[in-house]
Amino acid sequence: MVELIGLPRFRMVTHGRGDIFVSRVIEDWGSWEVSNTALLLQVLGQPADFIDIGANIGWFTLVAAHALSGRGQVHSFEPDPAHLAKLRANVSANHLENVTINSCALSDRNGDARLYLNAVNRGDNSLLPSIERSGSTLVRLQRLDDYDGLSRERPLIVKLDVQGSEIDVLTGARTLLTSYPHDVVLFCEVSPSALAAGGRRTAELAALLDEFGFAAAFVDRARPRIIPMSWQRLVDHQEDDNRRHPGADCDIVAFRRIDGLMAPIFTMRGTS
């Protein structure tokens, strides 16, 4: 059982020792991505809808669904059949009625593509081929702009973790993210090496989010806290960190307002 302050205890079905990262950490420590979870829970204190892109076995789906019970809907996207089975089992085991599971990968086009699988680190599956991935499976692609499941009645929180395909996902969500009628906050993992595998750079991702009207904040995983900064400073920071620590990734928060969904986080920054 998982216990997080402010949420009911919940069950988590994992891949066991067959996954050296996500499943093992949850089993050993009862949590996953502590900093992002803590920050997300602050944002989830208000009514909102949540989109989990790259849901894996459902950690953030379950956290959001419990936090938003009676106050918002969760829309989860996961293309890997093995993850989907665990995700569905977790939603069912916790009797969550505010979750919609979508068995596809989000991208900048509709169609099909190969999903390349990492048999050891199951959180490292990607639409980009790599020597670290030993197999593949055909999955469905969909643009988020073509998804009709959102009510658009509440603010929107998006979690994006797609191993190098972030720019494609955001390009396919351009209309939604630029014309959404309420506040939007995006939590995103950024890996320069994963982006480079697809011929992309962190600067391109930053430029796209800047074009969409978002401001930038870097997640300090040690505190946890956010550090607002310009997009250029964030790019410079991450590229410098990646030179010193090849393969390093970071977490960012893209936001539009400090008085909307992000208000609890900025209030805590002001009193810390």
C-alpha positions as YAML, in Angstrom:
chain: A
units: angstrom
residues:
- id: 1
  name: MET
  ca: [0.00, 0.00, 0.00]
- id: 2
  name: VAL
  ca: [1.12, 3.54, -0.80]
- id: 3
  name: GLU
  ca: [0.68, 6.30, 1.77]
- id: 4
  name: LEU
  ca: [0.97, 9.97, 0.80]
- id: 5
  name: ILE
  ca: [-0.01, 12.86, 3.04]
- id: 6
  name: GLY
  ca: [-3.40, 14.21, 2.06]
- id: 7
  name: LEU
  ca: [-4.45, 11.17, 0.02]
- id: 8
  name: PRO
  ca: [-6.17, 7.92, 0.96]
- id: 9
  name: ARG
  ca: [-3.92, 4.86, 1.01]
- id: 10
  name: PHE
  ca: [-3.86, 3.17, -2.38]
- id: 11
  name: ARG
  ca: [-2.67, -0.03, -3.98]
- id: 12
  name: MET
  ca: [-0.02, -0.14, -6.69]
- id: 13
  name: VAL
  ca: [0.45, -3.13, -9.00]
- id: 14
  name: THR
  ca: [3.98, -3.08, -10.49]
- id: 15
  name: HIS
  ca: [6.22, -5.10, -12.80]
- id: 16
  name: GLY
  ca: [8.11, -6.30, -9.72]
- id: 17
  name: ARG
  ca: [11.82, -6.94, -10.15]
- id: 18
  name: GLY
  ca: [11.33, -7.09, -13.90]
- id: 19
  name: ASP
  ca: [11.72, -3.29, -13.99]
- id: 20
  name: ILE
  ca: [14.81, -1.80, -12.35]
- id: 21
  name: PHE
  ca: [13.50, 1.76, -12.00]
- id: 22
  name: VAL
  ca: [9.83, 2.73, -11.69]
- id: 23
  name: SER
  ca: [8.49, -0.54, -10.30]
- id: 24
  name: ARG
  ca: [11.48, -1.23, -8.06]
- id: 25
  name: VAL
  ca: [11.51, 2.27, -6.54]
- id: 26
  name: ILE
  ca: [7.77, 2.15, -5.83]
- id: 27
  name: GLU
  ca: [8.10, -1.29, -4.24]
- id: 28
  name: ASP
  ca: [11.16, -0.37, -2.16]
- id: 29
  name: TRP
  ca: [10.25, 3.18, -1.14]
- id: 30
  name: GLY
  ca: [6.50, 3.49, -1.62]
- id: 31
  name: SER
  ca: [6.84, 6.50, -3.89]
- id: 32
  name: TRP
  ca: [8.11, 7.70, -7.25]
- id: 33
  name: GLU
  ca: [9.66, 11.03, -8.30]
- id: 34
  name: VAL
  ca: [9.23, 12.54, -4.85]
- id: 35
  name: SER
  ca: [9.87, 16.15, -5.90]
- id: 36
  name: ASN
  ca: [7.43, 16.14, -8.82]
- id: 37
  name: THR
  ca: [4.83, 14.33, -6.73]
- id: 38
  name: ALA
  ca: [5.08, 16.89, -3.93]
- id: 39
  name: LEU
  ca: [4.82, 19.83, -6.32]
- id: 40
  name: LEU
  ca: [1.99, 18.24, -8.27]
- id: 41
  name: LEU
  ca: [-0.01, 17.64, -5.10]
- id: 42
  name: GLN
  ca: [0.14, 21.37, -4.37]
- id: 43
  name: VAL
  ca: [-1.27, 22.17, -7.81]
- id: 44
  name: LEU
  ca: [-3.89, 19.42, -7.48]
- id: 45
  name: GLY
  ca: [-5.43, 21.16, -4.48]
- id: 46
  name: GLN
  ca: [-7.79, 22.98, -6.82]
- id: 47
  name: PRO
  ca: [-10.46, 21.59, -9.18]
- id: 48
  name: ALA
  ca: [-8.80, 20.69, -12.49]
- id: 49
  name: ASP
  ca: [-8.46, 18.04, -15.16]
- id: 50
  name: PHE
  ca: [-5.22, 16.09, -15.52]
- id: 51
  name: ILE
  ca: [-3.58, 14.59, -18.61]
- id: 52
  name: ASP
  ca: [-0.94, 11.92, -17.97]
- id: 53
  name: ILE
  ca: [1.12, 11.53, -21.17]
- id: 54
  name: GLY
  ca: [3.37, 8.50, -20.91]
- id: 55
  name: ALA
  ca: [1.45, 7.11, -17.95]
- id: 56
  name: ASN
  ca: [3.57, 3.97, -17.48]
- id: 57
  name: ILE
  ca: [1.91, 1.83, -14.78]
- id: 58
  name: GLY
  ca: [0.01, 4.80, -13.42]
- id: 59
  name: TRP
  ca: [1.81, 6.48, -10.52]
- id: 60
  name: PHE
  ca: [0.79, 10.02, -11.47]
- id: 61
  name: THR
  ca: [-2.58, 8.84, -12.75]
- id: 62
  name: LEU
  ca: [-3.40, 7.39, -9.33]
- id: 63
  name: VAL
  ca: [-2.05, 10.39, -7.42]
- id: 64
  name: ALA
  ca: [-4.08, 12.79, -9.56]
- id: 65
  name: ALA
  ca: [-7.23, 10.66, -9.56]
- id: 66
  name: HIS
  ca: [-7.27, 10.45, -5.77]
- id: 67
  name: ALA
  ca: [-6.45, 14.14, -5.34]
- id: 68
  name: LEU
  ca: [-9.12, 15.21, -7.84]
- id: 69
  name: SER
  ca: [-11.85, 12.82, -6.69]
- id: 70
  name: GLY
  ca: [-15.16, 14.63, -7.18]
- id: 71
  name: ARG
  ca: [-13.32, 17.69, -8.56]
- id: 72
  name: GLY
  ca: [-11.80, 16.65, -11.87]
- id: 73
  name: GLN
  ca: [-11.11, 14.02, -14.50]
- id: 74
  name: VAL
  ca: [-7.88, 12.19, -15.37]
- id: 75
  name: HIS
  ca: [-6.98, 11.26, -18.96]
- id: 76
  name: SER
  ca: [-4.10, 8.78, -19.24]
- id: 77
  name: PHE
  ca: [-2.19, 7.93, -22.42]
- id: 78
  name: GLU
  ca: [0.04, 4.86, -22.57]
- id: 79
  name: PRO
  ca: [0.91, 2.79, -25.68]
- id: 80
  name: ASP
  ca: [2.88, -0.13, -24.18]
- id: 81
  name: PRO
  ca: [0.60, -3.18, -23.72]
- id: 82
  name: ALA
  ca: [2.49, -4.37, -20.61]
- id: 83
  name: HIS
  ca: [2.20, -0.97, -18.93]
- id: 84
  name: LEU
  ca: [-1.44, -0.72, -20.00]
- id: 85
  name: ALA
  ca: [-2.28, -3.97, -18.23]
- id: 86
  name: LYS
  ca: [-0.77, -2.68, -14.96]
- id: 87
  name: LEU
  ca: [-2.35, 0.75, -15.43]
- id: 88
  name: ARG
  ca: [-5.80, -0.76, -15.88]
- id: 89
  name: ALA
  ca: [-5.24, -3.08, -12.91]
- id: 90
  name: ASN
  ca: [-4.25, -0.13, -10.73]
- id: 91
  name: VAL
  ca: [-7.25, 1.97, -11.70]
- id: 92
  name: SER
  ca: [-9.54, -1.01, -11.10]
- id: 93
  name: ALA
  ca: [-7.95, -2.04, -7.79]
- id: 94
  name: ASN
  ca: [-8.44, 1.46, -6.42]
- id: 95
  name: HIS
  ca: [-12.03, 1.76, -7.72]
- id: 96
  name: LEU
  ca: [-11.26, 5.03, -9.50]
- id: 97
  name: GLU
  ca: [-14.16, 6.28, -11.58]
- id: 98
  name: ASN
  ca: [-12.63, 9.56, -12.77]
- id: 99
  name: VAL
  ca: [-9.95, 8.01, -15.03]
- id: 100
  name: THR
  ca: [-10.09, 7.49, -18.79]
- id: 101
  name: ILE
  ca: [-7.32, 5.25, -20.17]
- id: 102
  name: ASN
  ca: [-6.25, 5.72, -23.79]
- id: 103
  name: SER
  ca: [-4.15, 2.97, -25.39]
- id: 104
  name: CYS
  ca: [-2.09, 5.11, -27.74]
- id: 105
  name: ALA
  ca: [0.95, 7.35, -27.96]
- id: 106
  name: LEU
  ca: [0.47, 11.06, -28.47]
- id: 107
  name: SER
  ca: [2.36, 12.66, -31.35]
- id: 108
  name: ASP
  ca: [2.12, 15.30, -34.09]
- id: 109
  name: ARG
  ca: [0.17, 13.00, -36.41]
- id: 110
  name: ASN
  ca: [-2.44, 10.27, -36.38]
- id: 111
  name: GLY
  ca: [-1.43, 6.81, -37.54]
- id: 112
  name: ASP
  ca: [0.84, 3.99, -36.39]
- id: 113
  name: ALA
  ca: [4.48, 3.69, -35.33]
- id: 114
  name: ARG
  ca: [6.92, 1.30, -33.69]
- id: 115
  name: LEU
  ca: [7.40, 1.67, -29.94]
- id: 116
  name: TYR
  ca: [10.89, 0.49, -29.00]
- id: 117
  name: LEU
  ca: [11.01, -1.39, -25.70]
- id: 118
  name: ASN
  ca: [13.65, -1.47, -22.98]
- id: 119
  name: ALA
  ca: [13.31, -4.85, -21.27]
- id: 120
  name: VAL
  ca: [15.31, -3.77, -18.19]
- id: 121
  name: ASN
  ca: [14.24, -0.17, -17.61]
- id: 122
  name: ARG
  ca: [10.61, -0.32, -18.69]
- id: 123
  name: GLY
  ca: [10.22, 3.42, -18.21]
- id: 124
  name: ASP
  ca: [12.66, 3.97, -21.09]
- id: 125
  name: ASN
  ca: [10.38, 2.82, -23.90]
- id: 126
  name: SER
  ca: [10.47, 5.27, -26.79]
- id: 127
  name: LEU
  ca: [9.26, 5.94, -30.31]
- id: 128
  name: LEU
  ca: [12.95, 6.53, -31.11]
- id: 129
  name: PRO
  ca: [15.11, 3.44, -31.82]
- id: 130
  name: SER
  ca: [18.16, 2.85, -29.61]
- id: 131
  name: ILE
  ca: [20.77, 0.16, -29.00]
- id: 132
  name: GLU
  ca: [19.45, 0.01, -25.43]
- id: 133
  name: ARG
  ca: [16.07, -1.22, -26.62]
- id: 134
  name: SER
  ca: [15.76, -4.86, -27.56]
- id: 135
  name: GLY
  ca: [12.31, -5.16, -29.11]
- id: 136
  name: SER
  ca: [9.40, -3.18, -30.49]
- id: 137
  name: THR
  ca: [5.65, -3.24, -30.87]
- id: 138
  name: LEU
  ca: [3.29, -1.45, -33.25]
- id: 139
  name: VAL
  ca: [1.24, 1.25, -31.50]
- id: 140
  name: ARG
  ca: [-1.40, 3.79, -32.47]
- id: 141
  name: LEU
  ca: [-0.50, 7.49, -32.67]
- id: 142
  name: GLN
  ca: [-2.94, 10.32, -31.98]
- id: 143
  name: ARG
  ca: [-2.72, 14.09, -31.84]
- id: 144
  name: LEU
  ca: [-3.95, 15.55, -28.57]
- id: 145
  name: ASP
  ca: [-5.70, 18.24, -30.62]
- id: 146
  name: ASP
  ca: [-7.92, 15.46, -32.02]
- id: 147
  name: TYR
  ca: [-8.83, 14.03, -28.61]
- id: 148
  name: ASP
  ca: [-12.45, 14.82, -27.75]
- id: 149
  name: GLY
  ca: [-12.52, 13.54, -24.18]
- id: 150
  name: LEU
  ca: [-11.78, 16.83, -22.41]
- id: 151
  name: SER
  ca: [-14.66, 18.86, -21.02]
- id: 152
  name: ARG
  ca: [-12.68, 22.15, -21.10]
- id: 153
  name: GLU
  ca: [-14.67, 23.20, -18.04]
- id: 154
  name: ARG
  ca: [-11.75, 23.31, -15.58]
- id: 155
  name: PRO
  ca: [-8.08, 24.32, -15.47]
- id: 156
  name: LEU
  ca: [-5.72, 21.78, -17.01]
- id: 157
  name: ILE
  ca: [-2.60, 20.08, -15.64]
- id: 158
  name: VAL
  ca: [-0.42, 18.07, -18.04]
- id: 159
  name: LYS
  ca: [2.38, 15.65, -17.15]
- id: 160
  name: LEU
  ca: [4.65, 14.83, -20.10]
- id: 161
  name: ASP
  ca: [7.29, 12.07, -19.98]
- id: 162
  name: VAL
  ca: [7.88, 10.54, -23.41]
- id: 163
  name: GLN
  ca: [11.62, 9.88, -23.75]
- id: 164
  name: GLY
  ca: [12.58, 12.36, -26.46]
- id: 165
  name: SER
  ca: [9.25, 12.80, -28.28]
- id: 166
  name: GLU
  ca: [8.15, 15.87, -26.32]
- id: 167
  name: ILE
  ca: [8.30, 18.27, -29.27]
- id: 168
  name: ASP
  ca: [6.12, 16.00, -31.42]
- id: 169
  name: VAL
  ca: [3.55, 15.68, -28.63]
- id: 170
  name: LEU
  ca: [3.42, 19.43, -28.05]
- id: 171
  name: THR
  ca: [3.20, 20.16, -31.78]
- id: 172
  name: GLY
  ca: [0.17, 17.86, -31.92]
- id: 173
  name: ALA
  ca: [-1.36, 19.75, -28.98]
- id: 174
  name: ARG
  ca: [-0.76, 23.27, -30.30]
- id: 175
  name: THR
  ca: [-4.42, 24.27, -30.63]
- id: 176
  name: LEU
  ca: [-5.40, 22.84, -27.26]
- id: 177
  name: LEU
  ca: [-2.55, 24.46, -25.36]
- id: 178
  name: THR
  ca: [-2.77, 27.87, -27.02]
- id: 179
  name: SER
  ca: [-6.56, 28.25, -26.96]
- id: 180
  name: TYR
  ca: [-7.56, 26.42, -23.77]
- id: 181
  name: PRO
  ca: [-10.12, 28.61, -21.96]
- id: 182
  name: HIS
  ca: [-8.64, 28.12, -18.46]
- id: 183
  name: ASP
  ca: [-5.24, 28.05, -16.80]
- id: 184
  name: VAL
  ca: [-2.76, 25.39, -17.96]
- id: 185
  name: VAL
  ca: [0.32, 24.00, -16.18]
- id: 186
  name: LEU
  ca: [2.74, 21.51, -17.75]
- id: 187
  name: PHE
  ca: [5.15, 19.23, -15.86]
- id: 188
  name: CYS
  ca: [7.78, 17.86, -18.24]
- id: 189
  name: GLU
  ca: [10.90, 15.72, -18.00]
- id: 190
  name: VAL
  ca: [13.64, 16.99, -20.34]
- id: 191
  name: SER
  ca: [16.55, 14.82, -21.49]
- id: 192
  name: PRO
  ca: [18.95, 16.43, -23.99]
- id: 193
  name: SER
  ca: [20.31, 13.02, -24.96]
- id: 194
  name: ALA
  ca: [16.82, 11.63, -25.61]
- id: 195
  name: LEU
  ca: [15.90, 14.70, -27.66]
- id: 196
  name: ALA
  ca: [19.16, 14.39, -29.61]
- id: 197
  name: ALA
  ca: [18.29, 10.80, -30.52]
- id: 198
  name: GLY
  ca: [15.44, 12.25, -32.54]
- id: 199
  name: GLY
  ca: [17.52, 15.07, -34.00]
- id: 200
  name: ARG
  ca: [16.10, 17.66, -31.59]
- id: 201
  name: ARG
  ca: [17.57, 20.03, -29.00]
- id: 202
  name: THR
  ca: [16.42, 21.45, -25.68]
- id: 203
  name: ALA
  ca: [16.40, 24.91, -27.27]
- id: 204
  name: GLU
  ca: [13.71, 23.79, -29.73]
- id: 205
  name: LEU
  ca: [11.50, 22.52, -26.91]
- id: 206
  name: ALA
  ca: [11.98, 25.76, -24.98]
- id: 207
  name: ALA
  ca: [11.23, 27.88, -28.06]
- id: 208
  name: LEU
  ca: [7.99, 25.98, -28.68]
- id: 209
  name: LEU
  ca: [6.75, 26.39, -25.11]
- id: 210
  name: ASP
  ca: [7.73, 30.06, -25.19]
- id: 211
  name: GLU
  ca: [5.77, 30.44, -28.44]
- id: 212
  name: PHE
  ca: [2.77, 28.82, -26.73]
- id: 213
  name: GLY
  ca: [2.87, 31.55, -24.07]
- id: 214
  name: PHE
  ca: [4.37, 29.60, -21.17]
- id: 215
  name: ALA
  ca: [6.90, 30.83, -18.63]
- id: 216
  name: ALA
  ca: [9.61, 28.49, -17.35]
- id: 217
  name: ALA
  ca: [10.62, 27.06, -14.00]
- id: 218
  name: PHE
  ca: [13.30, 24.51, -13.15]
- id: 219
  name: VAL
  ca: [12.48, 21.82, -10.57]
- id: 220
  name: ASP
  ca: [15.04, 21.57, -7.78]
- id: 221
  name: ARG
  ca: [14.72, 17.88, -6.97]
- id: 222
  name: ALA
  ca: [16.65, 18.21, -3.70]
- id: 223
  name: ARG
  ca: [14.25, 20.58, -1.93]
- id: 224
  name: PRO
  ca: [11.68, 20.15, -3.65]
- id: 225
  name: ARG
  ca: [10.98, 23.60, -5.08]
- id: 226
  name: ILE
  ca: [10.75, 25.43, -8.39]
- id: 227
  name: ILE
  ca: [13.18, 28.07, -9.63]
- id: 228
  name: PRO
  ca: [11.55, 30.40, -12.19]
- id: 229
  name: MET
  ca: [13.94, 31.48, -14.94]
- id: 230
  name: SER
  ca: [13.97, 32.57, -18.56]
- id: 231
  name: TRP
  ca: [13.76, 29.89, -21.22]
- id: 232
  name: GLN
  ca: [17.26, 30.79, -22.40]
- id: 233
  name: ARG
  ca: [18.68, 30.43, -18.91]
- id: 234
  name: LEU
  ca: [16.95, 27.07, -18.52]
- id: 235
  name: VAL
  ca: [18.45, 25.86, -21.81]
- id: 236
  name: ASP
  ca: [21.92, 27.06, -20.82]
- id: 237
  name: HIS
  ca: [21.58, 25.44, -17.39]
- id: 238
  name: GLN
  ca: [20.54, 22.09, -18.80]
- id: 239
  name: GLU
  ca: [23.11, 22.03, -21.58]
- id: 240
  name: ASP
  ca: [25.88, 22.87, -19.09]
- id: 241
  name: ASP
  ca: [24.64, 20.16, -16.73]
- id: 242
  name: ASN
  ca: [24.56, 17.66, -19.58]
- id: 243
  name: ARG
  ca: [28.15, 18.46, -20.52]
- id: 244
  name: ARG
  ca: [29.25, 17.79, -16.95]
- id: 245
  name: HIS
  ca: [26.95, 14.79, -16.50]
- id: 246
  name: PRO
  ca: [26.27, 13.17, -19.91]
- id: 247
  name: GLY
  ca: [22.78, 11.69, -20.10]
- id: 248
  name: ALA
  ca: [21.45, 13.82, -17.24]
- id: 249
  name: ASP
  ca: [17.83, 14.92, -17.39]
- id: 250
  name: CYS
  ca: [15.84, 17.54, -15.53]
- id: 251
  name: ASP
  ca: [12.25, 18.36, -14.68]
- id: 252
  name: ILE
  ca: [10.63, 21.63, -15.68]
- id: 253
  name: VAL
  ca: [7.30, 23.31, -15.05]
- id: 254
  name: ALA
  ca: [5.78, 25.47, -17.78]
- id: 255
  name: PHE
  ca: [3.08, 27.84, -16.55]
- id: 256
  name: ARG
  ca: [1.07, 30.88, -17.62]
- id: 257
  name: ARG
  ca: [0.06, 32.53, -14.35]
- id: 258
  name: ILE
  ca: [1.34, 32.76, -10.79]
- id: 259
  name: ASP
  ca: [-2.14, 33.39, -9.37]
- id: 260
  name: GLY
  ca: [-3.89, 30.34, -10.87]
- id: 261
  name: LEU
  ca: [-2.98, 26.68, -10.45]
- id: 262
  name: MET
  ca: [0.57, 27.66, -9.46]
- id: 263
  name: ALA
  ca: [-0.53, 29.98, -6.64]
- id: 264
  name: PRO
  ca: [0.13, 27.44, -3.82]
- id: 265
  name: ILE
  ca: [3.68, 26.86, -5.07]
- id: 266
  name: PHE
  ca: [4.47, 30.56, -5.43]
- id: 267
  name: THR
  ca: [2.95, 31.27, -2.02]
- id: 268
  name: MET
  ca: [5.31, 28.70, -0.48]
- id: 269
  name: ARG
  ca: [8.26, 30.22, -2.37]
- id: 270
  name: GLY
  ca: [7.42, 33.59, -0.91]
- id: 271
  name: THR
  ca: [7.37, 32.27, 2.64]
- id: 272
  name: SER
  ca: [10.39, 29.97, 2.42]
...
